[in-house]
């Protein structure tokens, strides 16, 4: 049986921290579904769902067992539908912990077969988030250490367009 995992997130936009977690998950599972949340609760996204999916596909080019999909609904149900064994999430500094713990326990009630696996962030990405990338770029800062090189110009242009 194929071992399938889901990496969910808003990816607004994808960062090197996300790529690190997804590529590590792709080594552990036969197939990884990157589920891009269409409507996420944080706030309205800066990048459209199509842009976020396109940036992810470009950033993950070369990892053959990864699929990128837009997603709306309950992850616990989607995991059942796709026969996924686990949700794989990245865990950064303490700030992620409480929310992720709550989500994992809720998903376990909704779908007891589904495991949530946390991968510890790589040290260099510990404080990296999409909102940090947006903040730095909007102030004209260099984001080349935070996003994959193949999408750098697109992300920079798009963020300048939003913030100026
Ligand atoms: P963000 O908080 O950057 O908006 P998302 O909601 O898109 O991120 O997060 C998707 C997943 O990627 C979550 O599991 C999140 O914890 C993880 N993640 C995001 N940034 C990093 C990072 N720098 N290191 C490890 N995991 C990360």
Backbone and ligand atoms as CSV (ligand in chain L), in Angstrom:
chain,resi,resn,atom,element,x,y,z
A,1,UNK,N,N,0.830,-1.207,0.000
A,1,UNK,CA,C,0.000,0.000,0.000
A,1,UNK,C,C,0.871,1.266,0.000
A,2,UNK,N,N,0.498,2.215,-0.830
A,2,UNK,CA,C,1.252,3.463,-0.916
A,2,UNK,C,C,1.086,4.273,0.379
A,3,UNK,N,N,2.187,4.763,0.903
A,3,UNK,CA,C,2.116,5.560,2.137
A,3,UNK,C,C,2.015,7.038,1.756
A,4,UNK,N,N,0.839,7.602,2.094
A,4,UNK,CA,C,0.540,8.972,1.647
A,4,UNK,C,C,0.472,9.927,2.833
A,5,UNK,N,N,1.084,11.111,2.676
A,5,UNK,CA,C,0.996,12.148,3.715
A,5,UNK,C,C,0.469,13.437,3.100
A,6,UNK,N,N,-0.097,14.269,3.963
A,6,UNK,CA,C,-0.569,15.589,3.519
A,6,UNK,C,C,0.200,16.664,4.283
A,7,UNK,N,N,0.741,17.657,3.572
A,7,UNK,CA,C,1.340,18.846,4.210
A,7,UNK,C,C,0.384,20.015,3.963
A,8,UNK,N,N,-0.392,20.396,4.965
A,8,UNK,CA,C,-1.347,21.493,4.760
A,8,UNK,C,C,-0.751,22.848,5.140
A,9,UNK,N,N,-1.272,23.905,4.539
A,9,UNK,CA,C,-0.817,25.243,4.925
A,9,UNK,C,C,-1.405,26.298,4.019
A,10,UNK,N,N,-1.134,27.549,4.375
A,10,UNK,CA,C,-1.635,28.632,3.523
A,10,UNK,C,C,-0.619,28.997,2.443
A,11,UNK,N,N,0.665,28.842,2.733
A,11,UNK,CA,C,1.736,29.061,1.750
A,11,UNK,C,C,1.556,30.401,1.025
A,12,UNK,N,N,1.518,31.481,1.797
A,12,UNK,CA,C,1.165,32.808,1.261
A,12,UNK,C,C,2.314,33.801,1.413
A,13,UNK,N,N,3.451,33.638,0.746
A,13,UNK,CA,C,3.829,32.617,-0.237
A,13,UNK,C,C,4.684,31.521,0.406
A,14,UNK,N,N,5.001,30.498,-0.421
A,14,UNK,CA,C,5.900,29.420,0.029
A,14,UNK,C,C,7.274,30.006,0.380
A,15,UNK,N,N,7.863,29.481,1.458
A,15,UNK,CA,C,9.199,29.926,1.890
A,15,UNK,C,C,10.149,28.721,1.886
A,16,UNK,N,N,11.426,28.988,2.133
A,16,UNK,CA,C,12.398,27.885,2.228
A,16,UNK,C,C,12.087,26.984,3.426
A,17,UNK,N,N,11.433,27.543,4.442
A,17,UNK,CA,C,11.016,26.736,5.607
A,17,UNK,C,C,9.995,25.686,5.189
A,18,UNK,N,N,9.037,26.078,4.343
A,18,UNK,CA,C,8.053,25.121,3.839
A,18,UNK,C,C,8.726,24.051,2.966
A,19,UNK,N,N,9.594,24.508,2.061
A,19,UNK,CA,C,10.253,23.569,1.138
A,19,UNK,C,C,11.053,22.532,1.930
A,20,UNK,N,N,11.684,22.987,3.004
A,20,UNK,CA,C,12.465,22.083,3.857
A,20,UNK,C,C,11.562,20.985,4.445
A,21,UNK,N,N,10.414,21.392,4.999
A,21,UNK,CA,C,9.510,20.410,5.620
A,21,UNK,C,C,8.941,19.455,4.568
A,22,UNK,N,N,8.507,20.009,3.421
A,22,UNK,CA,C,7.887,19.164,2.384
A,22,UNK,C,C,8.910,18.182,1.803
A,23,UNK,N,N,10.142,18.649,1.573
A,23,UNK,CA,C,11.117,17.722,0.984
A,23,UNK,C,C,11.530,16.643,1.983
A,24,UNK,N,N,11.546,16.975,3.261
A,24,UNK,CA,C,11.834,15.930,4.266
A,24,UNK,C,C,10.674,14.929,4.339
A,25,UNK,N,N,9.435,15.431,4.235
A,25,UNK,CA,C,8.267,14.524,4.246
A,25,UNK,C,C,8.305,13.608,3.016
A,26,UNK,N,N,8.760,14.151,1.884
A,26,UNK,CA,C,8.796,13.362,0.641
A,26,UNK,C,C,9.805,12.212,0.730
A,27,UNK,N,N,10.774,12.331,1.638
A,27,UNK,CA,C,11.723,11.227,1.830
A,27,UNK,C,C,11.120,10.132,2.718
A,28,UNK,N,N,10.146,10.529,3.546
A,28,UNK,CA,C,9.567,9.570,4.494
A,28,UNK,C,C,8.339,8.847,3.950
A,29,UNK,N,N,7.673,9.464,2.961
A,29,UNK,CA,C,6.428,8.891,2.432
A,29,UNK,C,C,6.554,8.641,0.934
A,30,UNK,N,N,5.687,7.725,0.411
A,30,UNK,CA,C,5.716,7.437,-1.031
A,30,UNK,C,C,5.167,8.616,-1.825
A,31,UNK,N,N,4.143,9.251,-1.239
A,31,UNK,CA,C,3.495,10.347,-1.955
A,31,UNK,C,C,3.107,11.442,-0.956
A,32,UNK,N,N,3.381,12.701,-1.311
A,32,UNK,CA,C,3.032,13.815,-0.423
A,32,UNK,C,C,2.088,14.762,-1.160
A,33,UNK,N,N,0.950,15.031,-0.529
A,33,UNK,CA,C,-0.012,15.988,-1.085
A,33,UNK,C,C,0.164,17.305,-0.337
A,34,UNK,N,N,0.548,18.346,-1.047
A,34,UNK,CA,C,0.647,19.669,-0.423
A,34,UNK,C,C,-0.720,20.327,-0.618
A,35,UNK,N,N,-1.459,20.487,0.485
A,35,UNK,CA,C,-2.828,21.005,0.407
A,35,UNK,C,C,-2.828,22.488,0.758
A,36,UNK,N,N,-3.110,23.303,-0.240
A,36,UNK,CA,C,-3.084,24.759,-0.058
A,36,UNK,C,C,-4.477,25.221,0.360
A,37,UNK,N,N,-4.567,25.763,1.568
A,37,UNK,CA,C,-5.872,26.145,2.095
A,37,UNK,C,C,-6.408,27.354,1.335
A,38,UNK,N,N,-7.565,27.181,0.718
A,38,UNK,CA,C,-8.123,28.246,-0.125
A,38,UNK,C,C,-8.560,29.426,0.730
A,39,UNK,N,N,-9.343,29.158,1.759
A,39,UNK,CA,C,-9.742,30.225,2.685
A,39,UNK,C,C,-9.182,29.904,4.050
A,40,UNK,N,N,-8.194,30.638,4.466
A,40,UNK,CA,C,-7.663,30.357,5.799
A,40,UNK,C,C,-8.029,31.491,6.734
A,41,UNK,N,N,-8.066,31.159,8.010
A,41,UNK,CA,C,-8.672,32.070,8.979
A,41,UNK,C,C,-7.830,33.307,9.283
A,42,UNK,N,N,-6.481,33.187,9.107
A,42,UNK,CA,C,-5.578,34.260,9.557
A,42,UNK,C,C,-6.047,35.646,9.090
A,43,UNK,N,N,-6.048,35.866,7.789
A,43,UNK,CA,C,-6.566,37.098,7.205
A,43,UNK,C,C,-6.612,36.864,5.704
A,44,UNK,N,N,-7.058,37.881,4.945
A,44,UNK,CA,C,-7.156,37.598,3.518
A,44,UNK,C,C,-5.758,37.439,2.917
A,45,UNK,N,N,-5.568,36.420,2.083
A,45,UNK,CA,C,-4.232,36.146,1.562
A,45,UNK,C,C,-3.732,37.237,0.624
A,46,UNK,N,N,-2.411,37.402,0.550
A,46,UNK,CA,C,-1.817,38.374,-0.371
A,46,UNK,C,C,-1.722,37.794,-1.777
A,47,UNK,N,N,-1.559,36.466,-1.857
A,47,UNK,CA,C,-1.448,35.790,-3.147
A,47,UNK,C,C,-2.720,34.982,-3.386
A,48,UNK,N,N,-3.210,34.979,-4.634
A,48,UNK,CA,C,-4.426,34.214,-4.934
A,48,UNK,C,C,-4.112,32.722,-4.825
A,49,UNK,N,N,-5.150,31.912,-4.786
A,49,UNK,CA,C,-4.930,30.464,-4.677
A,49,UNK,C,C,-4.122,29.953,-5.874
A,50,UNK,N,N,-4.418,30.461,-7.086
A,50,UNK,CA,C,-3.676,30.000,-8.275
A,50,UNK,C,C,-2.205,30.410,-8.198
A,51,UNK,N,N,-1.944,31.625,-7.693
A,51,UNK,CA,C,-0.551,32.073,-7.552
A,51,UNK,C,C,0.187,31.216,-6.522
A,52,UNK,N,N,-0.468,30.930,-5.406
A,52,UNK,CA,C,0.183,30.145,-4.353
A,52,UNK,C,C,0.515,28.733,-4.858
A,53,UNK,N,N,-0.432,28.154,-5.624
A,53,UNK,CA,C,-0.203,26.807,-6.173
A,53,UNK,C,C,0.936,26.847,-7.196
A,54,UNK,N,N,0.923,27.863,-8.060
A,54,UNK,CA,C,1.961,27.977,-9.086
A,54,UNK,C,C,3.351,28.139,-8.455
A,55,UNK,N,N,3.449,28.992,-7.433
A,55,UNK,CA,C,4.743,29.217,-6.764
A,55,UNK,C,C,5.235,27.923,-6.108
A,56,UNK,N,N,4.308,27.192,-5.483
A,56,UNK,CA,C,4.692,25.922,-4.845
A,56,UNK,C,C,5.191,24.925,-5.884
A,57,UNK,N,N,4.469,24.817,-7.017
A,57,UNK,CA,C,4.880,23.854,-8.051
A,57,UNK,C,C,6.275,24.184,-8.550
A,58,UNK,N,N,6.555,25.473,-8.735
A,58,UNK,CA,C,7.888,25.872,-9.199
A,58,UNK,C,C,8.936,25.590,-8.124
A,59,UNK,N,N,8.601,25.896,-6.878
A,59,UNK,CA,C,9.557,25.711,-5.778
A,59,UNK,C,C,9.863,24.229,-5.534
A,60,UNK,N,N,8.892,23.362,-5.855
A,60,UNK,CA,C,9.056,21.933,-5.544
A,60,UNK,C,C,9.428,21.123,-6.779
A,61,UNK,N,N,9.684,21.812,-7.885
A,61,UNK,CA,C,10.052,21.155,-9.127
A,61,UNK,C,C,11.256,20.249,-8.867
A,62,UNK,N,N,11.179,19.009,-9.320
A,62,UNK,CA,C,12.323,18.112,-9.101
A,62,UNK,C,C,12.054,17.117,-7.976
A,63,UNK,N,N,11.038,17.380,-7.165
A,63,UNK,CA,C,10.650,16.364,-6.169
A,63,UNK,C,C,9.470,15.613,-6.792
A,64,UNK,N,N,9.735,14.372,-7.219
A,64,UNK,CA,C,8.759,13.688,-8.081
A,64,UNK,C,C,7.524,13.158,-7.374
A,65,UNK,N,N,7.622,12.907,-6.073
A,65,UNK,CA,C,6.469,12.293,-5.392
A,65,UNK,C,C,5.612,13.325,-4.652
A,66,UNK,N,N,5.634,14.567,-5.131
A,66,UNK,CA,C,4.835,15.623,-4.494
A,66,UNK,C,C,3.766,16.122,-5.449
A,67,UNK,N,N,2.570,16.322,-4.902
A,67,UNK,CA,C,1.437,16.842,-5.688
A,67,UNK,C,C,0.919,18.084,-4.970
A,68,UNK,N,N,0.583,19.146,-5.696
A,68,UNK,CA,C,0.087,20.373,-5.049
A,68,UNK,C,C,-1.384,20.553,-5.429
A,69,UNK,N,N,-2.248,20.696,-4.413
A,69,UNK,CA,C,-3.681,20.868,-4.697
A,69,UNK,C,C,-4.250,22.024,-3.868
A,70,UNK,N,N,-5.275,22.681,-4.392
A,70,UNK,CA,C,-6.024,23.662,-3.613
A,70,UNK,C,C,-7.025,22.900,-2.765
A,71,UNK,N,N,-7.315,23.410,-1.589
A,71,UNK,CA,C,-8.147,22.633,-0.681
A,71,UNK,C,C,-9.056,23.519,0.156
A,72,UNK,N,N,-10.311,23.093,0.252
A,72,UNK,CA,C,-11.300,23.810,1.050
A,72,UNK,C,C,-12.107,22.761,1.802
A,73,UNK,N,N,-12.248,22.856,3.093
A,73,UNK,CA,C,-13.067,21.871,3.801
A,73,UNK,C,C,-12.343,21.320,5.006
A,74,UNK,N,N,-12.759,20.129,5.414
A,74,UNK,CA,C,-12.169,19.520,6.609
A,74,UNK,C,C,-11.012,18.612,6.207
A,75,UNK,N,N,-9.840,18.886,6.750
A,75,UNK,CA,C,-8.666,18.075,6.416
A,75,UNK,C,C,-8.866,16.608,6.813
A,76,UNK,N,N,-9.551,16.394,7.940
A,76,UNK,CA,C,-9.754,15.031,8.419
A,76,UNK,C,C,-10.532,14.214,7.385
A,77,UNK,N,N,-11.503,14.849,6.721
A,77,UNK,CA,C,-12.287,14.154,5.687
A,77,UNK,C,C,-11.465,13.963,4.423
A,78,UNK,N,N,-10.732,14.994,4.056
A,78,UNK,CA,C,-9.919,14.919,2.843
A,78,UNK,C,C,-8.864,13.809,2.976
A,79,UNK,N,N,-8.301,13.689,4.168
A,79,UNK,CA,C,-7.293,12.652,4.417
A,79,UNK,C,C,-7.908,11.260,4.194
A,80,UNK,N,N,-9.153,11.082,4.645
A,80,UNK,CA,C,-9.845,9.801,4.462
A,80,UNK,C,C,-10.030,9.528,2.975
A,81,UNK,N,N,-10.521,10.558,2.291
A,81,UNK,CA,C,-10.800,10.456,0.857
A,81,UNK,C,C,-9.545,10.067,0.062
A,82,UNK,N,N,-8.393,10.623,0.489
A,82,UNK,CA,C,-7.138,10.371,-0.244
A,82,UNK,C,C,-6.324,9.218,0.353
A,83,UNK,N,N,-6.904,8.513,1.341
A,83,UNK,CA,C,-6.190,7.406,1.997
A,83,UNK,C,C,-4.855,7.837,2.602
A,84,UNK,N,N,-4.812,9.043,3.141
A,84,UNK,CA,C,-3.563,9.536,3.742
A,84,UNK,C,C,-3.410,8.984,5.150
A,85,UNK,N,N,-2.164,8.620,5.492
A,85,UNK,CA,C,-1.870,8.093,6.833
A,85,UNK,C,C,-1.621,9.211,7.824
A,86,UNK,N,N,-1.088,10.327,7.328
A,86,UNK,CA,C,-0.618,11.351,8.273
A,86,UNK,C,C,-0.671,12.751,7.696
A,87,UNK,N,N,-0.814,13.708,8.609
A,87,UNK,CA,C,-0.569,15.112,8.281
A,87,UNK,C,C,0.855,15.386,8.752
A,88,UNK,N,N,1.664,16.008,7.920
A,88,UNK,CA,C,3.018,16.362,8.341
A,88,UNK,C,C,3.093,17.872,8.452
A,89,UNK,N,N,3.516,18.342,9.636
A,89,UNK,CA,C,3.571,19.774,9.899
A,89,UNK,C,C,4.947,20.145,10.419
A,90,UNK,N,N,5.328,21.374,10.157
A,90,UNK,CA,C,6.602,21.856,10.691
A,90,UNK,C,C,6.346,22.539,12.022
A,91,UNK,N,N,7.275,22.364,12.941
A,91,UNK,CA,C,7.124,23.001,14.247
A,91,UNK,C,C,8.293,23.958,14.468
A,92,UNK,N,N,7.948,25.243,14.581
A,92,UNK,CA,C,8.986,26.251,14.824
A,92,UNK,C,C,9.123,26.502,16.319
A,93,UNK,N,N,9.468,27.714,16.681
A,93,UNK,CA,C,9.645,28.061,18.093
A,93,UNK,C,C,8.330,27.825,18.846
A,94,UNK,N,N,8.334,28.063,20.105
A,94,UNK,CA,C,7.207,27.780,20.999
A,94,UNK,C,C,5.865,28.270,20.449
A,95,UNK,N,N,5.893,29.360,19.695
A,95,UNK,CA,C,4.657,29.991,19.241
A,95,UNK,C,C,3.731,29.044,18.474
A,96,UNK,N,N,4.285,28.094,17.715
A,96,UNK,CA,C,3.450,27.173,16.932
A,96,UNK,C,C,2.763,26.136,17.811
A,97,UNK,N,N,3.331,25.863,18.977
A,97,UNK,CA,C,2.994,24.642,19.687
A,97,UNK,C,C,1.526,24.515,20.096
A,98,UNK,N,N,0.997,25.547,20.765
A,98,UNK,CA,C,-0.327,25.416,21.347
A,98,UNK,C,C,-1.400,25.203,20.275
A,99,UNK,N,N,-1.321,26.001,19.222
A,99,UNK,CA,C,-2.294,25.902,18.143
A,99,UNK,C,C,-2.191,24.541,17.447
A,100,UNK,N,N,-0.969,24.115,17.169
A,100,UNK,CA,C,-0.769,22.850,16.459
A,100,UNK,C,C,-1.237,21.661,17.305
A,101,UNK,N,N,-1.023,21.741,18.607
A,101,UNK,CA,C,-1.424,20.684,19.522
A,101,UNK,C,C,-2.952,20.545,19.512
A,102,UNK,N,N,-3.615,21.698,19.553
A,102,UNK,CA,C,-5.081,21.737,19.532
A,102,UNK,C,C,-5.624,21.149,18.222
A,103,UNK,N,N,-5.003,21.536,17.108
A,103,UNK,CA,C,-5.417,21.039,15.800
A,103,UNK,C,C,-5.239,19.529,15.693
A,104,UNK,N,N,-4.086,19.054,16.186
A,104,UNK,CA,C,-3.773,17.626,16.092
A,104,UNK,C,C,-4.778,16.809,16.897
A,105,UNK,N,N,-5.115,17.295,18.094
A,105,UNK,CA,C,-6.062,16.558,18.935
A,105,UNK,C,C,-7.467,16.582,18.324
A,106,UNK,N,N,-7.836,17.700,17.728
A,106,UNK,CA,C,-9.151,17.805,17.087
A,106,UNK,C,C,-9.224,16.861,15.888
A,107,UNK,N,N,-8.184,16.855,15.078
A,107,UNK,CA,C,-8.187,15.974,13.907
A,107,UNK,C,C,-8.227,14.503,14.304
A,108,UNK,N,N,-7.625,14.187,15.440
A,108,UNK,CA,C,-7.613,12.802,15.921
A,108,UNK,C,C,-9.034,12.364,16.296
A,109,UNK,N,N,-9.823,13.302,16.824
A,109,UNK,CA,C,-11.215,12.972,17.159
A,109,UNK,C,C,-12.030,12.802,15.873
A,110,UNK,N,N,-11.793,13.697,14.916
A,110,UNK,CA,C,-12.561,13.655,13.666
A,110,UNK,C,C,-12.191,12.443,12.815
A,111,UNK,N,N,-10.918,12.055,12.848
A,111,UNK,CA,C,-10.463,10.910,12.054
A,111,UNK,C,C,-9.392,10.159,12.846
A,112,UNK,N,N,-9.823,9.175,13.682
A,112,UNK,CA,C,-8.884,8.494,14.589
A,112,UNK,C,C,-7.765,7.742,13.868
A,113,UNK,N,N,-7.964,7.445,12.581
A,113,UNK,CA,C,-6.929,6.716,11.821
A,113,UNK,C,C,-5.767,7.628,11.413
A,114,UNK,N,N,-6.016,8.926,11.475
A,114,UNK,CA,C,-5.046,9.895,10.943
A,114,UNK,C,C,-4.054,10.347,12.012
A,115,UNK,N,N,-2.765,10.227,11.709
A,115,UNK,CA,C,-1.734,10.707,12.640
A,115,UNK,C,C,-1.287,12.111,12.236
A,116,UNK,N,N,-0.860,12.903,13.223
A,116,UNK,CA,C,-0.201,14.176,12.900
A,116,UNK,C,C,1.260,14.037,13.300
A,117,UNK,N,N,2.151,14.275,12.342
A,117,UNK,CA,C,3.587,14.149,12.606
A,117,UNK,C,C,4.213,15.536,12.549
A,118,UNK,N,N,4.985,15.877,13.575
A,118,UNK,CA,C,5.656,17.180,13.594
A,118,UNK,C,C,7.139,17.007,13.293
A,119,UNK,N,N,7.604,17.744,12.304
A,119,UNK,CA,C,9.036,17.755,12.026
A,119,UNK,C,C,9.600,19.039,12.609
A,120,UNK,N,N,10.682,18.909,13.352
A,120,UNK,CA,C,11.312,20.095,13.937
A,120,UNK,C,C,11.898,20.944,12.816
A,121,UNK,N,N,11.637,22.222,12.865
A,121,UNK,CA,C,12.200,23.133,11.863
A,121,UNK,C,C,13.719,23.025,11.815
A,122,UNK,N,N,14.270,23.249,10.639
A,122,UNK,CA,C,15.729,23.336,10.558
A,122,UNK,C,C,16.130,24.667,11.196
A,123,UNK,N,N,17.248,24.663,11.909
A,123,UNK,CA,C,17.617,25.815,12.739
A,123,UNK,C,C,17.606,27.134,11.965
A,124,UNK,N,N,18.066,27.089,10.709
A,124,UNK,CA,C,18.154,28.371,9.965
A,124,UNK,C,C,16.788,28.937,9.584
A,125,UNK,N,N,15.733,28.110,9.699
A,125,UNK,CA,C,14.395,28.595,9.331
A,125,UNK,C,C,13.486,28.768,10.542
A,126,UNK,N,N,14.065,28.705,11.698
A,126,UNK,CA,C,13.296,28.703,12.941
A,126,UNK,C,C,12.328,29.894,13.056
A,127,UNK,N,N,12.764,31.053,12.586
A,127,UNK,CA,C,11.928,32.248,12.740
A,127,UNK,C,C,11.313,32.690,11.428
A,128,UNK,N,N,11.380,31.829,10.409
A,128,UNK,CA,C,10.899,32.218,9.081
A,128,UNK,C,C,9.413,31.914,8.913
A,129,UNK,N,N,8.658,32.903,8.448
A,129,UNK,CA,C,7.235,32.688,8.160
A,129,UNK,C,C,6.877,33.503,6.925
A,130,UNK,N,N,5.745,33.170,6.314
A,130,UNK,CA,C,5.303,33.907,5.122
A,130,UNK,C,C,5.079,35.374,5.480
A,131,UNK,N,N,4.514,35.632,6.649
A,131,UNK,CA,C,4.234,37.031,6.995
A,131,UNK,C,C,5.525,37.829,7.180
A,132,UNK,N,N,6.572,37.153,7.675
A,132,UNK,CA,C,7.883,37.800,7.824
A,132,UNK,C,C,8.443,38.169,6.438
A,133,UNK,N,N,8.311,37.242,5.490
A,133,UNK,CA,C,8.780,37.493,4.115
A,133,UNK,C,C,8.063,38.718,3.545
A,134,UNK,N,N,6.752,38.771,3.767
A,134,UNK,CA,C,5.968,39.886,3.221
A,134,UNK,C,C,6.380,41.214,3.850
A,135,UNK,N,N,6.622,41.155,5.140
A,135,UNK,CA,C,7.021,42.370,5.856
A,135,UNK,C,C,8.365,42.892,5.352
A,136,UNK,N,N,9.350,41.986,5.249
A,136,UNK,CA,C,10.688,42.394,4.803
A,136,UNK,C,C,10.619,42.933,3.370
A,137,UNK,N,N,9.917,42.205,2.488
A,137,UNK,CA,C,9.851,42.616,1.074
A,137,UNK,C,C,9.151,43.953,0.927
A,138,UNK,N,N,8.122,44.175,1.720
A,138,UNK,CA,C,7.361,45.419,1.584
A,138,UNK,C,C,8.186,46.633,2.018
A,139,UNK,N,N,9.230,46.378,2.835
A,139,UNK,CA,C,10.100,47.472,3.268
A,139,UNK,C,C,11.351,47.554,2.390
A,140,UNK,N,N,11.328,46.798,1.288
A,140,UNK,CA,C,12.438,46.844,0.338
A,140,UNK,C,C,13.628,45.990,0.759
A,141,UNK,N,N,13.429,45.102,1.718
A,141,UNK,CA,C,14.528,44.243,2.190
A,141,UNK,C,C,14.792,43.082,1.236
A,142,UNK,N,N,15.950,42.462,1.430
A,142,UNK,CA,C,16.382,41.349,0.581
A,142,UNK,C,C,15.776,40.043,1.120
A,143,UNK,N,N,14.946,39.375,0.308
A,143,UNK,CA,C,14.306,38.134,0.782
A,143,UNK,C,C,14.945,36.888,0.162
A,144,UNK,N,N,16.144,37.069,-0.433
A,144,UNK,CA,C,16.749,35.932,-1.147
A,144,UNK,C,C,17.159,34.777,-0.213
A,145,UNK,N,N,17.286,35.037,1.084
A,145,UNK,CA,C,17.607,33.931,1.997
A,145,UNK,C,C,16.341,33.228,2.487
A,146,UNK,N,N,15.185,33.728,2.088
A,146,UNK,CA,C,13.929,33.215,2.660
A,146,UNK,C,C,13.042,32.461,1.675
A,147,UNK,N,N,13.186,32.742,0.369
A,147,UNK,CA,C,12.341,32.042,-0.623
A,147,UNK,C,C,13.238,31.396,-1.677
A,148,UNK,N,N,12.777,30.297,-2.311
A,148,UNK,CA,C,13.604,29.646,-3.333
A,148,UNK,C,C,13.963,30.620,-4.461
A,149,UNK,N,N,15.170,30.476,-4.986
A,149,UNK,CA,C,15.661,31.407,-5.997
A,149,UNK,C,C,14.768,31.433,-7.237
A,150,UNK,N,N,14.218,30.275,-7.603
A,150,UNK,CA,C,13.430,30.188,-8.848
A,150,UNK,C,C,12.136,31.007,-8.784
A,151,UNK,N,N,11.712,31.415,-7.598
A,151,UNK,CA,C,10.476,32.212,-7.510
A,151,UNK,C,C,10.741,33.613,-6.943
A,152,UNK,N,N,12.017,33.899,-6.694
A,152,UNK,CA,C,12.374,35.150,-6.011
A,152,UNK,C,C,11.817,36.390,-6.720
A,153,UNK,N,N,12.062,36.490,-8.036
A,153,UNK,CA,C,11.640,37.694,-8.758
A,153,UNK,C,C,10.114,37.827,-8.765
A,154,UNK,N,N,9.420,36.713,-8.982
A,154,UNK,CA,C,7.943,36.747,-9.005
A,154,UNK,C,C,7.402,37.229,-7.667
A,155,UNK,N,N,7.957,36.695,-6.575
A,155,UNK,CA,C,7.465,37.070,-5.242
A,155,UNK,C,C,7.762,38.547,-4.964
A,156,UNK,N,N,8.979,38.962,-5.302
A,156,UNK,CA,C,9.359,40.368,-5.065
A,156,UNK,C,C,8.453,41.321,-5.836
A,157,UNK,N,N,8.261,41.041,-7.140
A,157,UNK,CA,C,7.432,41.908,-7.986
A,157,UNK,C,C,6.006,41.981,-7.457
A,158,UNK,N,N,5.499,40.829,-7.085
A,158,UNK,CA,C,4.116,40.748,-6.613
A,158,UNK,C,C,3.943,41.531,-5.312
A,159,UNK,N,N,4.928,41.415,-4.411
A,159,UNK,CA,C,4.803,42.094,-3.125
A,159,UNK,C,C,4.972,43.601,-3.278
A,160,UNK,N,N,5.829,44.006,-4.197
A,160,UNK,CA,C,5.966,45.449,-4.451
A,160,UNK,C,C,4.648,45.990,-4.988
A,161,UNK,N,N,4.025,45.192,-5.868
A,161,UNK,CA,C,2.753,45.569,-6.480
A,161,UNK,C,C,1.665,45.736,-5.398
A,162,UNK,N,N,1.715,44.864,-4.397
A,162,UNK,CA,C,0.701,44.922,-3.329
A,162,UNK,C,C,0.926,46.119,-2.409
A,163,UNK,N,N,2.199,46.321,-2.045
A,163,UNK,CA,C,2.460,47.277,-0.970
A,163,UNK,C,C,2.812,48.694,-1.426
A,164,UNK,N,N,2.983,48.890,-2.771
A,164,UNK,CA,C,3.367,50.256,-3.157
A,164,UNK,C,C,2.348,50.912,-4.067
L,1,LIG,P1,P,3.078,30.438,7.806
L,1,LIG,O1,O,2.990,30.341,9.297
L,1,LIG,O2,O,4.444,30.726,7.297
L,1,LIG,O3,O,1.988,31.263,7.184
L,1,LIG,P2,P,1.655,28.090,6.834
L,1,LIG,O4,O,0.369,28.304,7.515
L,1,LIG,O5,O,1.633,28.178,5.346
L,1,LIG,O6,O,2.852,28.992,7.325
L,1,LIG,O7,O,2.286,26.741,7.325
L,1,LIG,C1,C,2.258,25.500,6.698
L,1,LIG,C2,C,3.083,24.529,7.504
L,1,LIG,O8,O,4.469,24.839,7.363
L,1,LIG,C3,C,2.806,24.532,9.011
L,1,LIG,O9,O,2.919,23.221,9.472
L,1,LIG,C4,C,3.922,25.389,9.563
L,1,LIG,O10,O,4.195,25.095,10.907
L,1,LIG,C5,C,5.057,24.988,8.647
L,1,LIG,N1,N,6.093,25.994,8.554
L,1,LIG,C6,C,5.976,27.255,8.097
L,1,LIG,N2,N,7.171,27.905,8.158
L,1,LIG,C7,C,8.065,27.011,8.675
L,1,LIG,C8,C,9.452,27.051,9.017
L,1,LIG,N3,N,10.165,28.172,8.850
L,1,LIG,N4,N,10.027,25.937,9.536
L,1,LIG,C9,C,9.288,24.832,9.718
L,1,LIG,N5,N,7.978,24.719,9.433
L,1,LIG,C10,C,7.371,25.783,8.922
